[in-house]
Structures are given as C-alpha cells and as structure tokens.
C-alpha cells in the first residue's frame, strides 16, 4: 500500500477514534453503523447488497476507499500512532484523484482539526486552494463562531487569508443570521463587495428600517454601497415597489441606476407593472435595460403579448434593442412561431434571422425549412435558408434526404442572392450531395457557390477524384484554383506516391501540374528511386516530365550518377537536357573520374557540354597526380 493510502488510513483512523464518521455517497461504498457487535458495513457486497460485514471489504475487488475505511475503523489503534502532522495530511488528501471523495475526506479531516486544535490547523491553509480555506472556516464558525472570528482578527487586514476566511464566514451566517453576518463585515473590515448584496437582502427581509439605517451608515467604497442597496431593493420591491423607487431617487445623484435595478428586480414577478414603472421613471440606457428585462420576463408567460408591446414602442432605437433581446429569448425558449412573426415584421433585427433559423432547424428542421422558403422578403429568405442549411448535415445523418432539400433550398436562395453577392452554403452540405445534384447546382449557380467550393473539393476527392478535379476547374480565382488543385493531387504523396502521380497526371498542363510532378518526383525518389525512374520513363514527353526528371536527378545524382545520367539524356527539352547532362557528368567526374571517363567513352556529348566536362576531367587527373 502506498504512502497516500497509509496517510488516508491514518486520517480515517483518527476520525473513527473520535466518532467522526464520513458520510459515504458513492454508489458502491459501505454504510457504517454502530451495532452491539461493533462497526458493520452494509450494502457493500455487490452479489448480496442486503448484508455484509467489514471482512468483505478486504476483497481485492473492493474499492480503495472501502478498504481504507475497513482498515481504519476495525484497527484504529494500530494506525492512530502514524504520522498525524497536519500539513502532510492535507497533501495526501489533495492527491486523491476522485473529487467527491477528496471533499468528503477533507471535510472529515477539518472536523477533526476543529475539535483538537483549530488555530494551529488554519495557519497551514495559507498555501492551499482558496476553496479549502472557505470550507474550513465554514465548518469552524458553525462549531465556535467567536474562535473562528478571533483567529482572523489576529491577521493583518491585507492578508488574503483573512479576507478569504472572513467572506466564507459571512456567506455561512447570512442565511440564518444576517445581523451576525453584517457584524462580521464590520468587525473584520471585509471588502468583498459581492457579500454586501445577500447580507443586506437578509437584513431587509428581517427588518427593512434597520437595513436602511445600516445602509445609510455605510462609509465604504461606492461599489459596496451599490451592492448593499441592491440587496435591500430585492426585498423591498416585494412589499412596496413605489416606495422603493421613491427612496432610490433620493439616495444620490445617480438615482437612475438604482431605480433601474429596482424595476428589474420587480419585473421578475410583475413584468407588466414593471414596464409601466420604467416608462414613468426612466430615460436613456437605463430605460432600455429595464424595458428589456421586463419584456423578457413577460415573454416567459405570454410571448405574443410581449411581442405586441415591444412592436408598439415609439422610439425606434429603443424598440430595436428590446426586440433584438426578445427574439433571442424567444428562440432560446423555442417560441419560434412568435420569433418568426417578430423577424418578418421588424426590419431592424434582420441580422438575427440566420441565428434564429439555425436554432429552429436544430429542433424541428422541416418546419424551419418550410418557414425559410416562405419568408416574405428576399433578403430575409436568403438569411433564413442559410441558417437552416447549417443544420442540414445533421438531418441528412438522421434521414438521408439531403439532396432533395439542399437542391430546393439552394435554388430558392440562389434566386434571392443573384446580384447581391455570394451565397453562403455550408461546405459540409455540398460535400455530401450526390455528384449529379452538385453538378447541376454548380452549372446553374456556380458563381454563387464560389466561397464553398475550395472546402468541398477535399471531401469529394476521397469518393470521386475525377469529379473533384472538375470542381477545381470551376473555381474562378486562379490563385485559389492552383492551390486547391495542387493540394488535391499530392494529398497522399507520403503514403502513396503512385496514387499522387496518377492524380497529378490528371491536372491540366501548366504550372500547377509541373509543381505536382516536382513534388511527386522528390518524394518518390527518396523512398523508391527505381519506381520513380520507371514512372518518369513511362511519361509522355512534356514540360511536366522534364520537371520530374530534373527533380529526380537533383535527388539521386550524388549516389547513383549512372541512372541520373540516363534520365537526363531522356529529357525532351534540348536546353534542359544539355544542362542536366553536363551537371551530372561534372559531378560524377569530381567524385570518380575513372568511372565517369569510362561511361563517357563513345558517348555523343554536345559541344557546349563537352568543353565543360573535359575541363573537369583535366582538373581531376591533375589532382590525382598531385595526390600520389
């Protein structure tokens, strides 16, 4: 058993000795009970879950946690003398990979420390995760509130351990005793602004007047006062929203933000009344925000009525913002019929058509597609169809009906897109169409599908390389066309150069084909020179063949000049042939003048090359003489 296991056993042994039992929540963990015969584990034997003793936990199939519990609880004295140093215990608990188990053991350990020496223990938490500090003080304050607070008082105000522990105490106390929580805030000089909201909400719920008095006496930063006031308003609006608004207007010169917060809090239960209050008391951005919140709350109960109200807002900017947020909510809550009405009746939110229809299609593709095809405006219909198209591959996976739907949608969308730029169609849609369907669409609307073609080609090439090349020819941007064509031809060059050679041969004569042949020749010559040479020999004379031959020669000449020379002499372009032959012979002479001279005997060498080679031979012979 490893060190981690021993330390956890020691921890559990101490827990058992102090009758601190860990509540076990794991599915297969034992339930430990005190009986007349000692501790018994229940529900541990998987074959007989009704009864089992601790002896069954020593089965090798039992979990490590079950075995540790069994050892600790049956032989606590044997383990109680082991290392109990607190820092070591923390490290061992942290090493438990199961998060839930780690928390259970940690909390049990905390209870043991608090019972024995809580002050010594909490100082060791400084280098532990923040949630450990929070959990420790949450447990400590429940056991001995004053001791926990005094421990923190002994630390400097700037010490992070003090603020972390204090915030945890506040959050632990606020639910049952908000007055005590507020006292801790003042006593420990807490500046956790988030804590002020729930504390003052709790105070206001118990006694509104006293909460207001404490708020007015606060002298901290503005953000703390704002959070405190928000907490009060949360409770005040439940009993008297009008009084809360009147008070908010008198808090300070920035009353509008407080009134907005008051109305937003009130809107959760009374959205229609909140709309009236926003219209009555607010202007500008705060009015928009309050109206948006109230409308969205109303839409949860009556989306159609919320839409009618929003459509009637007189201010255009205000109406568009509220409507935009409302449509987002309607789509999220799947009220797509009402969202459709909003989109068709309000041009100011046209940018949301695509996203709404994508969400709709994810839930009910057929209904969304029909609605998209019937969208009243061409611009909106185009956006709706494109939103629906994004979900089309998923429908295809479910039903296999992609061709019929895609063709219909693209035909309609293409008609709307004519003269308005490119039609966006998700490449994965086009890539799954049957070749005949795609050919027809591209033949009719190729100019509108240009943005998708480069992404479609690789998917189609795996199924139909020849058709993929046809698609490459339809790409109108020369730079994109060349890049895709080259990538397509040599995509499998490392694993299957022969296939890459075949696909490269399908390319149209020109720069791209030459580049593809050069890449194939380079890769294939390095892996299989003989196969590469045979391939080059099988090619019809052409510029692309000469490019491949030149690349073969560059790679192989140093180690196989004879075959390099043979390939060089087969090049169709006279100028390139003479240059290649001269390069090979010159390199061969420099490496082995005798063998090179034998090879050249009787060979017809062009005059332009022979002078260069003869000079190389003379230099090599002279060097031989000097070396002897």
Buried (B, 14 or more C-beta within 10 A) or exposed (E): EEEBBBBBBBBBBBBBBBEBBBEBEEEBBBEBEEEEEEBBBBBBBEEEEEEBBBEBBEBEEBBBBBBBBBBBBBEBEEBBEEEBEBEBBBBBBEEBEEEEBBBBBBBBBBBBBBEEEBBEBBEBBEEBEBEBBBBBBBBBBBEEBEEBBEBBEEBEEEEEBBBBBBBBBBBBBBEEBBBBBBBBBEEBEBBBBEBBBBBBBBBBBEEBEEBBEBBEEBEBEEEBBBBBBBBBBBBBBBEEBEEBBEBBBEBEEEBBBBBBBBBBBBBBEBBBBBBEBBBEBBEEEBBBBBBBBBBBBBBEEBBEBBBEBBBEBEEEEBBBBBBBBBBBBBBEBEBBEBBBBBBBEBEEBEEBBBBBBBBBBBEEBEBBBEBBBEBEBBBBBBBBBBBBBBBBBEBBEEEEEBBEBBBEBBBBBBBBBEEEEEBBBBBBBBBBBEBEBBBBBBEEBBBBBBEBBBBBBBBBBEEEBEBBBBBBEBBEEEEBBBBBBBBBBBBBBEEEBBBBBBBBBBBEEEBBBBBBBBBBBBBBBEEBBEBBBEBBEEBEEBBBBBBBBBBBBBBBBEEBBEBBBBBBBBBBBEEBBBBBBBBBBBBBBBBEBEEBBEBBEEEEBEEEBBEBBBEBBEEBBEEEEEEE
